[in-house]
Amino acid sequence: MRMFERCRGLLSGSPDRAWPLYGAAFTTGLSLSTAWSAMSFVIIAMGGTKAHVGDAPTVNILAYMAALLVTGSRLGHLDCKRATRAAVLVALLSAVLMALAVFGATEDSEAGHRAGIGMVIASGGLGGAAMALFWPFLMSWVSGSYEGLELNRRLGRYNGSWSSGGVVGPLVGAWLVEKGPVWPMVAAVLCFAASFLLLGLARRDAAHPHNSAAPANGESGPSCDARMLADFRWMSRIALFCAWASFATARSQFALVFTGLGYSKSQFGVYLTTVALCNFLALIAGGRWAFWHFRAGLLMGAQGMVLLALLMVIYGRALSVLFLSAIVLGVAFGFSYSSHLFYGAATSRKRSVRMVIHEIVISLGVTAGSWPSGHLAEHVGPYAPYWFAVGLVGLGAVCQVAIHVVAQTRVAARGRASASTAVETGE
């Protein structure tokens, strides 16, 4: 009966009419994860080096980050529907160019290989820049004017949508790249086309409450002052950065280490799918329950889990240990993502700007993980990128502890000052 009511609500437009937005998040996430999970194998098949494997996601994310700076400072006023559809069109064009580059690079000439690799990297940069008009505006569109627990739930549905695409994408990408390097790019084109159609079905007011008395929108989570919120924003920002840096290293360079241990490309696809599935479950749980709000120990624990996952990758050789690292990394990754998204959006009126900050942190993490790792693997050794990531995560943990200790000291000092004032007033 509850399922019937939910389905009827979707069809009638109440209470949640944002299903096309969730669908667009799913298909876009599926497109990106399919293409980029297979990218390491695609570039190697085109005659590229390990440095090229690291350069491709780096150019993509740097273009994304540069475009985000423009989006946050100049384009925050744009209509969400127009911005997201324009972004998907440009991303579709980028995927088409990548497919043509991969197809053309199958010619048996060194010049053709170099030109094809350069075109793939440049097209990835174009697609990355386009996404700066997609993810921040889509998140702003989904969250609308909600607050408290209902904001948490809507962000949970959104996170579940894009991350479920990330669950399926690595399997699809790994399976298709074994058929031929061009097929993951063709799949990305089709997924972007589906996303464009879904955005056309979405209503501009899909994420605004239509019943001001609705109890769900009136619910609120644990309250906090501005100083505490700033404390948790910075701690979650560090956690998100470290999680994405570690994941970027695993997604780009670990593909080559994994197959070098004797395992297949399809098994690496299952490895990434395991990370994505655990990420998906963590995001769904984070959106369903609010017990984790404003608990510093959980954020620091997530940082420790990322560190543990990296050490498993470094010292693990058995498939069981490597897949256990995928589980640990996926759970920590999902919790870090949910935390920063919630703390960033909470009490904020200009949510598109907050979402830009969220995406910039992700971009910095991916850059820190992918670009150095490619060159470290090329010039130092295959496991050097993971030791670099261990250093980043360890430094991040120290910064988290320092931020929280300083914040708690200020709160305690303010409490003592208030108590002293109250005593003096009483006297």
Buried (B, 14 or more C-beta within 10 A) or exposed (E): EEEEEEEEBBEEEEBBBBBBBBBBBBBBBBBBBBBBBBBBBBBBBBBBBBBBBBBBBBBBBBBBBBBBEEBBEEBBEBEBBEBBBBBBBBBBBBBBBBBBBBBBBBEEEEEBBBBBBBBBBBBBBBBBBBBBBBBBBBBBBBBBEBBBBBBBBBBBBBBBBBBBBBBBBBBBBBBBBBEBBBBBBBBBBBBBBBBBBBBEEBEEEBBBBEEEEEEBBEBEBEEBEEEBBBBBBBBBBBBBBBBBBBBBBBBBBBBBBBBEEEBEBBBBBBBBBBBBBBBBBBBBBBBEEBEBBBEBEBBBEBBEBBBBBBBBBBEBEEBEEBBBBBBBBBBBBBBBBBBBBBBBBBEBEEBBBBBBBBBBBBBBBBBBBBBBBBBBBBEEEBBBBBBBBBEBBBEBBEBBBEBBEEBEEEBEEEEEEEEEEEEEEEE
